[in-house]
Amino acid sequence: MRDLSIIYVRYVGPTSSGPRLGPYLNDPGKLCPACNAAIAAGDATAVIPLGPGANMDAQERAQAGRAYNAVAIEIHWRCAGGAT
């Protein structure tokens, strides 16, 4: 099993799902953390913000309700509830 690829996105507060990306072209074969199946080239994906992580500046900005650089993961669009 591959490690999760952590990415960073600009984020303000919680939403129901992240933005739709795709078709997926980076690092084909990475496992989707939601379903544990490989993400193939051409798959639509979603970015799911997890929060500010260990970055103190990002934590302060998040607590103040301001935009911050969030730690995020990429999953299949269908796993995020998107229509295929």
Secondary structure as GFF3:
##gff-version 3
##sequence-region A 1 84
A	DSSP	beta_strand	7	11	.	.	.	ID=ss1
A	DSSP	beta_strand	20	21	.	.	.	ID=ss2
A	DSSP	beta_strand	45	51	.	.	.	ID=ss3
A	DSSP	alpha_helix	56	63	.	.	.	ID=ss4
A	DSSP	beta_strand	68	76	.	.	.	ID=ss5
A	DSSP	three_ten_helix	78	80	.	.	.	ID=ss6
###
